[in-house]
Amino acid sequence: MKTKTYPKYKFSGVEWLGDVPEHWEVTSLKFICRFAYGDSLASEDREDGDYLVFGSNGPVGTHKLPNTTKPVIVVGRKGSYGKINYSDNQIFAIDTTYFIDSRYTTQSIQWLKLSLLTLCLDIGSKDSAVPGLAREDAYKKRLPLPPLPEQQAIAAFLDRETGRIDALIGKKKKLLSLLAEQRTALISRAVTNGLNPSVKLKPSGVEWLGDVPEHWEVKKLKWAYQSIRSGDGISPDDIEPIGSYPVYGGNGVMGYTEMYNSKHEDIIIGRVGAKCGNVYLIDGPKWISDNALKLNIHKVSRKYLALVLEERNLNQLANQNAQPLITGSMVGNQFITLPPLPEQQAIAAFLDRETAKIDTLSAKVQTAIERLKEYRTALISAAVTGKIDVREAV
């Protein structure tokens, strides 16, 4: 997309803004709008209705009455403080938020929403126990202020262009989902039916497995290991963002340390947390924490078994408590397919090669999504700070 700049600029007096169009003002947020407090509305007091209830992180339900006009900007005050949400319709903004509607600004609401995104209101908090955004801190932020018709032009331009970017991001996210489904299906076929499409099948006796090759065995996982146990506790003081060895917890890598309690190729399963049941096959020194399970494998290929467990989706076994949890006995009682060892190794090698192709493509798609998000952010910043002139583009 070709863009042009304004004919004349002046220094804004604000370091991060740099130069702004000569006819624009630069002023504090307190002269542009007012942050109104949301109202208390406990979940038990909400009556289902036509109006979305907004908290700091977005919609959290509905209510029969609104407390805003439309359109409206919602700014996180507590929790996800500084987060910007927007609605074209009336809503009920609860007391963890501020909101801005036409009663609290004379500027374009759509333009103001975009301008607020450039202020990084989610950085810094006066309350460490419950992170929060103080109005007086937000009001000190300085913004470039174009004339109202120009605000409307900027908002229209960005609405169109970000809509195109968002549609493209949506298509790429759908492609990621399809690739993930393809990966899962590939593993499932290989570890339940093998690589020979003409092999004779027999009932496995396990409903979710269905038919398996006639010469395969089906046994409980505990047959394939000598032991399954939790890792070892580690002090938070010994975990750093950067270090020599990864620390595996219930949700995967939780940091790094200078110690290790295993240096072999290990199958690690998350034991506690949102991702408990996730399976990792990790070679080399690492620390396996007491929030993860370690399998001491014999009789089978580790790589093959890790793929079988990935296909089994152990996350579904978790106790759905406040803190999801799986145990070694839950894992050990799962049925697995057991081809002869050479066939296990062949399946593992095949899946290594084919999943690597899918993973490489997925990584490229994810990189493209991140670049589109970066471009979206940069485009908004360029338009609302006057680095590009979008009046003719509209």
C-alpha positions as CSV (number, residue, x, y, z in Angstrom):
1,M,0.0,0.0,0.0
2,K,1.4,3.4,-1.0
3,T,1.3,6.1,1.6
4,K,2.3,9.8,1.6
5,T,3.4,12.2,4.3
6,Y,2.0,15.6,5.3
7,P,3.6,18.6,3.6
8,K,4.9,20.2,6.8
9,Y,5.8,19.0,10.2
10,K,6.8,20.4,13.6
11,F,8.5,19.0,16.6
12,S,5.9,17.7,19.1
13,G,7.9,18.3,22.2
14,V,7.3,14.6,23.1
15,E,10.3,12.3,22.5
16,W,8.3,9.2,21.5
17,L,6.1,11.2,19.1
18,G,8.8,13.0,17.3
19,D,7.5,15.3,14.6
20,V,3.8,15.8,14.0
21,P,1.8,17.6,11.2
22,E,2.2,21.3,11.5
23,H,-1.5,22.0,12.0
24,W,-2.1,19.3,14.7
25,E,-2.1,20.1,18.4
26,V,-0.3,18.0,21.0
27,T,-2.0,17.9,24.4
28,S,-2.5,15.8,27.5
29,L,-5.1,13.0,27.5
30,K,-7.0,14.8,30.3
31,F,-7.9,17.6,27.8
32,I,-9.2,15.1,25.3
33,C,-11.4,12.8,27.3
34,R,-12.6,11.7,30.8
35,F,-12.3,8.1,32.1
36,A,-15.6,7.4,33.7
37,Y,-15.8,4.6,36.4
38,G,-17.7,1.5,35.6
39,D,-20.4,0.4,38.1
40,S,-20.5,-2.5,40.5
41,L,-22.5,-5.5,39.2
42,A,-21.9,-8.8,40.9
43,S,-22.4,-11.9,38.8
44,E,-25.4,-13.0,40.9
45,D,-27.1,-9.6,40.3
46,R,-26.9,-9.8,36.5
47,E,-30.1,-10.5,34.6
48,D,-29.6,-11.9,31.2
49,G,-30.5,-9.3,28.6
50,D,-29.4,-7.6,25.3
51,Y,-26.4,-5.7,26.7
52,L,-22.9,-7.2,27.0
53,V,-21.2,-6.8,30.4
54,F,-17.6,-5.7,30.0
55,G,-14.8,-6.3,32.4
56,S,-11.2,-5.3,32.0
57,N,-10.5,-8.3,29.6
58,G,-13.6,-7.9,27.5
59,P,-17.2,-9.3,27.7
60,V,-18.1,-11.4,30.7
61,G,-21.8,-11.9,30.3
62,T,-25.0,-10.0,29.6
63,H,-27.4,-7.7,31.5
64,K,-30.9,-6.2,30.9
65,L,-29.7,-2.6,31.3
66,P,-26.7,-0.7,29.9
67,N,-24.7,2.1,31.7
68,T,-23.1,3.6,28.6
69,T,-24.2,5.2,25.4
70,K,-22.8,4.0,22.0
71,P,-20.2,3.7,20.7
72,V,-18.0,3.2,23.8
73,I,-14.4,2.5,24.7
74,V,-13.6,0.4,27.7
75,V,-10.3,0.7,29.4
76,G,-9.1,-2.0,31.9
77,R,-8.7,-0.5,35.4
78,K,-7.9,-3.6,37.5
79,G,-6.5,-6.9,36.5
80,S,-5.9,-6.6,32.8
81,Y,-5.3,-2.9,33.4
82,G,-4.7,-0.6,30.4
83,K,-6.3,-3.1,27.9
84,I,-8.5,-1.3,25.3
85,N,-11.9,-2.8,24.3
86,Y,-14.5,-1.2,22.1
87,S,-18.2,-1.7,21.3
88,D,-20.4,-0.1,18.7
89,N,-23.4,-0.8,21.0
90,Q,-24.4,0.2,24.5
91,I,-22.9,-2.0,27.2
92,F,-22.7,-2.3,31.0
93,A,-19.1,-1.5,32.1
94,I,-18.3,-3.0,35.5
95,D,-16.3,-1.4,38.3
96,T,-13.0,-3.0,37.2
97,T,-13.0,-0.7,34.1
98,Y,-13.1,2.9,33.0
99,F,-15.3,3.8,30.0
100,I,-15.5,6.7,27.5
101,D,-18.6,7.4,25.5
102,S,-19.9,10.6,23.8
103,R,-20.7,12.1,27.3
104,Y,-17.0,12.1,28.2
105,T,-15.3,13.4,25.0
106,T,-16.0,15.7,22.1
107,Q,-13.6,13.9,19.9
108,S,-14.2,10.9,17.5
109,I,-14.7,7.8,19.6
110,Q,-13.3,5.6,16.9
111,W,-10.2,7.7,16.5
112,L,-9.7,7.9,20.3
113,K,-9.9,4.1,20.5
114,L,-7.0,3.8,18.1
115,S,-5.0,6.6,19.7
116,L,-5.2,5.0,23.1
117,L,-3.6,1.8,21.7
118,T,-0.4,3.8,21.1
119,L,-0.1,5.0,24.8
120,C,0.9,1.6,26.3
121,L,-1.5,2.1,29.2
122,D,-0.8,-1.5,30.3
123,I,2.8,-0.7,31.3
124,G,3.3,0.1,35.0
125,S,0.9,-0.1,37.9
126,K,0.6,1.7,41.3
127,D,-0.8,-1.4,43.0
128,S,1.5,-4.5,43.0
129,A,-1.0,-6.8,44.8
130,V,-3.8,-6.1,42.3
131,P,-2.4,-4.5,39.2
132,G,-4.3,-1.3,38.3
133,L,-4.3,1.8,36.1
134,A,-4.7,5.2,37.9
135,R,-6.6,7.8,36.0
136,E,-4.1,10.6,37.0
137,D,-1.3,8.6,35.4
138,A,-3.3,8.0,32.2
139,Y,-4.3,11.7,32.0
140,K,-0.7,12.8,31.9
141,K,-0.1,10.9,28.7
142,R,0.3,13.3,25.7
143,L,-1.3,12.7,22.3
144,P,-1.3,14.4,18.9
145,L,-4.8,15.9,18.3
146,P,-5.8,16.4,14.6
147,P,-9.0,18.3,13.7
148,L,-12.2,16.4,14.0
149,P,-12.7,15.7,10.2
150,E,-9.1,14.4,10.1
151,Q,-9.8,12.1,13.1
152,Q,-12.8,10.7,11.3
153,A,-10.7,10.2,8.1
154,I,-8.0,8.4,10.1
155,A,-10.6,6.2,11.8
156,A,-12.2,5.3,8.5
157,F,-8.9,4.5,6.9
158,L,-7.7,2.3,9.7
159,D,-11.1,0.5,10.0
160,R,-10.8,-0.5,6.4
161,E,-7.1,-1.4,6.4
162,T,-7.1,-3.3,9.8
163,G,-10.2,-5.1,8.6
164,R,-8.2,-6.4,5.6
165,I,-5.3,-7.4,7.8
166,D,-7.6,-9.1,10.4
167,A,-9.3,-11.1,7.6
168,L,-5.9,-12.3,6.4
169,I,-4.8,-13.2,9.9
170,G,-8.1,-15.1,10.3
171,K,-7.3,-17.1,7.2
172,K,-3.8,-17.9,8.4
173,K,-5.1,-19.0,11.8
174,K,-7.6,-21.3,10.0
175,L,-4.7,-22.7,8.1
176,L,-2.8,-23.3,11.3
177,S,-5.8,-25.2,12.7
178,L,-6.0,-27.3,9.5
179,L,-2.3,-28.1,9.8
180,A,-2.7,-29.1,13.4
181,E,-5.6,-31.4,12.5
182,Q,-3.5,-32.9,9.6
183,R,-0.7,-33.6,12.1
184,T,-3.0,-35.3,14.6
185,A,-4.6,-37.4,11.9
186,L,-1.2,-38.5,10.5
187,I,0.0,-39.6,13.9
188,S,-3.3,-41.3,14.7
189,R,-3.3,-43.3,11.5
190,A,0.3,-44.4,11.9
191,V,0.1,-45.5,15.6
192,T,-3.2,-47.3,15.2
193,N,-3.0,-48.8,11.7
194,G,0.7,-48.8,10.9
195,L,2.3,-47.8,7.5
196,N,1.1,-50.7,5.4
197,P,-2.4,-49.9,4.0
198,S,-3.1,-53.5,3.0
199,V,-2.3,-55.1,6.4
200,K,-5.0,-57.3,7.9
201,L,-6.8,-55.7,10.9
202,K,-8.4,-57.1,14.1
203,P,-10.6,-55.6,16.8
204,S,-8.4,-54.1,19.4
205,G,-10.9,-54.6,22.2
206,V,-10.5,-50.9,23.1
207,E,-13.3,-48.6,21.9
208,W,-11.3,-45.5,21.1
209,L,-8.6,-47.6,19.3
210,G,-10.9,-49.5,17.0
211,D,-9.2,-52.0,14.7
212,V,-5.5,-52.5,14.7
213,P,-3.1,-54.6,12.6
214,E,-3.5,-58.3,13.2
215,H,0.1,-58.9,14.4
216,W,0.1,-56.0,16.9
217,E,-0.4,-56.3,20.6
218,V,-2.6,-53.9,22.7
219,K,-1.5,-53.5,26.3
220,K,-1.7,-51.1,29.2
221,L,1.0,-48.5,29.2
222,K,2.4,-49.7,32.6
223,W,3.7,-52.8,30.8
224,A,6.1,-50.6,28.8
225,Y,7.8,-48.8,31.7
226,Q,9.8,-49.8,34.8
227,S,8.6,-46.8,36.7
228,I,6.6,-43.6,36.5
229,R,7.2,-40.9,39.1
230,S,7.2,-37.2,39.7
231,G,10.3,-35.2,39.2
232,D,12.1,-33.4,42.0
233,G,11.2,-30.1,43.8
234,I,13.1,-27.0,42.9
235,S,13.2,-23.7,44.6
236,P,11.9,-20.7,42.6
237,D,15.2,-19.0,43.6
238,D,17.0,-21.5,41.4
239,I,14.9,-20.8,38.3
240,E,15.9,-18.0,36.0
241,P,14.6,-16.7,32.6
242,I,18.0,-17.7,31.1
243,G,20.2,-20.5,32.2
244,S,22.0,-23.7,31.1
245,Y,19.3,-26.3,31.5
246,P,15.5,-26.1,31.0
247,V,13.2,-26.8,34.0
248,Y,10.0,-28.8,33.0
249,G,6.9,-28.3,35.1
250,G,3.2,-29.1,34.5
251,N,2.9,-26.7,31.6
252,G,6.2,-27.3,29.9
253,V,9.4,-25.2,30.2
254,M,9.0,-22.9,33.2
255,G,12.5,-21.4,33.1
256,Y,16.1,-22.4,33.3
257,T,18.6,-23.5,36.0
258,E,22.2,-24.4,36.5
259,M,21.3,-27.9,37.8
260,Y,20.0,-31.0,36.2
261,N,18.4,-34.2,37.5
262,S,18.4,-36.1,34.2
263,K,20.7,-36.1,31.2
264,H,19.1,-38.8,29.2
265,E,16.3,-38.9,26.6
266,D,13.2,-38.8,28.7
267,I,9.4,-38.9,28.2
268,I,8.0,-36.1,30.4
269,I,4.3,-35.7,31.0
270,G,2.8,-32.6,32.6
271,R,1.2,-33.6,36.0
272,V,-0.3,-30.4,37.3
273,G,-1.7,-27.3,35.6
274,A,-3.6,-26.2,32.5
275,K,-1.4,-28.3,30.2
276,C,-1.2,-31.4,32.3
277,G,-1.1,-34.4,30.1
278,N,1.1,-32.7,27.5
279,V,3.9,-35.0,26.4
280,Y,7.5,-34.0,25.8
281,L,10.4,-36.2,24.5
282,I,13.5,-34.4,25.6
283,D,17.1,-35.4,25.2
284,G,20.0,-33.9,27.1
285,P,20.4,-32.4,30.6
286,K,17.3,-30.9,32.1
287,W,15.5,-30.5,35.5
288,I,12.2,-32.4,35.7
289,S,10.2,-30.8,38.5
290,D,7.7,-32.4,40.8
291,N,4.9,-31.0,38.7
292,A,5.8,-33.3,35.9
293,L,5.9,-37.1,35.5
294,K,9.0,-39.0,34.2
295,L,8.7,-42.4,32.5
296,N,11.5,-44.9,32.9
297,I,10.9,-46.8,29.6
298,H,11.9,-50.4,28.6
299,K,10.7,-52.8,25.9
300,V,9.6,-50.1,23.5
301,S,10.9,-47.2,21.4
302,R,10.8,-44.0,23.4
303,K,10.1,-42.0,20.2
304,Y,7.2,-44.3,19.2
305,L,5.7,-44.3,22.7
306,A,5.9,-40.5,22.9
307,L,3.9,-40.3,19.7
308,V,1.3,-42.8,20.9
309,L,0.8,-40.8,24.1
310,E,0.5,-37.6,22.1
311,E,-2.2,-39.2,20.0
312,R,-4.0,-40.4,23.1
313,N,-4.4,-36.8,24.3
314,L,-3.8,-37.4,28.0
315,N,-5.1,-33.9,28.8
316,Q,-8.6,-35.5,28.8
317,L,-7.7,-37.6,31.9
318,A,-7.2,-34.6,34.1
319,N,-9.3,-34.1,37.2
320,Q,-11.2,-30.9,36.4
321,N,-10.6,-29.2,39.7
322,A,-9.4,-25.7,40.4
323,Q,-5.9,-27.1,39.7
324,P,-6.1,-29.8,36.9
325,L,-4.1,-32.9,37.8
326,I,-3.3,-36.3,36.5
327,T,-1.5,-39.2,38.3
328,G,0.9,-41.9,37.3
329,S,-1.7,-44.6,37.8
330,M,-4.1,-42.7,35.4
331,V,-1.4,-42.7,32.8
332,G,-0.3,-46.3,33.4
333,N,-3.8,-47.7,32.9
334,Q,-4.0,-46.3,29.4
335,F,-4.0,-48.8,26.5
336,I,-1.4,-48.5,23.8
337,T,-0.6,-50.2,20.5
338,L,2.6,-52.3,20.4
339,P,3.9,-53.3,17.0
340,P,7.2,-55.3,16.8
341,L,10.1,-53.0,17.8
342,P,11.5,-52.6,14.2
343,E,8.0,-51.5,13.1
344,Q,7.8,-49.0,16.1
345,Q,11.1,-47.5,14.9
346,A,9.9,-47.3,11.3
347,I,6.7,-45.6,12.3
348,A,8.7,-43.1,14.5
349,A,11.1,-42.3,11.7
350,F,8.2,-41.8,9.2
351,L,6.3,-39.5,11.6
352,D,9.5,-37.7,12.5
353,R,10.0,-36.8,8.8
354,E,6.3,-36.0,8.0
355,T,5.5,-34.1,11.1
356,A,8.7,-32.0,10.6
357,K,7.3,-30.9,7.3
358,I,4.0,-29.8,8.9
359,D,5.8,-28.2,11.8
360,T,8.0,-26.2,9.4
361,L,5.0,-25.0,7.4
362,S,3.1,-24.1,10.7
363,A,6.1,-22.1,11.9
364,K,6.2,-20.1,8.7
365,V,2.4,-19.4,8.9
366,Q,2.8,-18.4,12.6
367,T,5.7,-16.1,11.6
368,A,3.5,-14.5,8.9
369,I,0.7,-14.0,11.5
370,E,3.2,-12.2,13.9
371,R,4.4,-10.0,11.0
372,L,0.9,-9.1,10.1
373,K,0.2,-8.2,13.7
374,E,3.3,-6.1,13.8
375,Y,2.3,-4.3,10.6
376,R,-1.2,-3.7,12.0
377,T,0.3,-2.1,15.1
378,A,2.8,0.0,13.0
379,L,0.0,1.2,10.6
380,I,-2.2,2.3,13.5
381,S,0.7,4.2,15.1
382,A,1.8,5.8,11.8
383,A,-1.7,7.0,11.1
384,V,-2.7,8.4,14.5
385,T,0.7,10.1,15.0
386,G,0.6,11.7,11.6
387,K,3.6,9.9,10.0
388,I,1.4,9.2,7.1
389,D,-1.4,11.3,5.5
390,V,-4.5,9.2,4.9
391,R,-6.9,11.9,3.9
392,E,-6.8,11.1,0.2
393,A,-6.7,7.4,0.8
394,V,-10.1,7.6,2.5
